[in-house]
Amino acid sequence: MIAYAIYLLSREGVVTTNYILNLRDYLDKNFEKEWQSDLTGVYLAGALHILRKEDDAGKLIARYRIGQHDPEAL
C-alpha cells in the first residue's frame, strides 16, 4: 500500500519523485518479476503521470493486464 500512499501524496501536490525511486529500487530487488504487473505498478504509473513523467508512466502501465494475477497472493 506504499504505492497507493505515494499516489495519494502526488494527487495532493507533493513531489514524490524520491519516494517513487526508493520504492522502485526496493521492489526491483525483492519482487522483480511481480510488481510491475500488479496494482503497485498501476499506482506508481499514476503518480508518475501526475509528476509529468509520461514516458515512465506509459511503460509501467503497459505492463499491467486486467485479470492476470496470482490467485495465491489474495
C-alpha positions, -999 to 999 in steps of 0.1 A, spaced: 0 0 0 30 23 -1 25 28 -38 -11 39 -31 2 64 -4 27 78 -29 -1 81 -55 -23 100 -30 5 123 -20 12 130 -56 -25 139 -61 -23 164 -33 7 182 -49 36 166 -30 66 160 -52 71 122 -46 100 115 -70 123 103 -43 96 81 -28 90 65 -62 127 59 -68 132 44 -34 102 21 -37 112 10 -72 147 1 -60 132 -20 -32 107 -37 -55 133 -44 -82 155 -61 -56 128 -81 -38 99 -86 -63 115 -80 -97 91 -101 -118 59 -94 -100 54 -58 -90 52 -42 -124 22 -63 -134 1 -58 -103 -17 -28 -88 16 -15 -73 27 -7 -109 -6 10 -116 -4 33 -86 32 42 -94 23 48 -130 -5 72 -118 20 90 -96 45 93 -124 17 107 -147 8 133 -122 45 143 -120 45 147 -158 69 117 -163 47 104 -192 73 80 -207 79 62 -175 42 61 -166 33 47 -200 59 20 -199 48 10 -164 10 10 -171 16 -10 -203 28 -40 -182 -5 -43 -163 -31 -67 -176 -66 -68 -160 -74 -103 -147 -38 -116 -147 -28 -121 -111 -16 -148 -88 -47 -162 -70 -25 -173 -41 -15 -137 -35 -50 -129 -23 
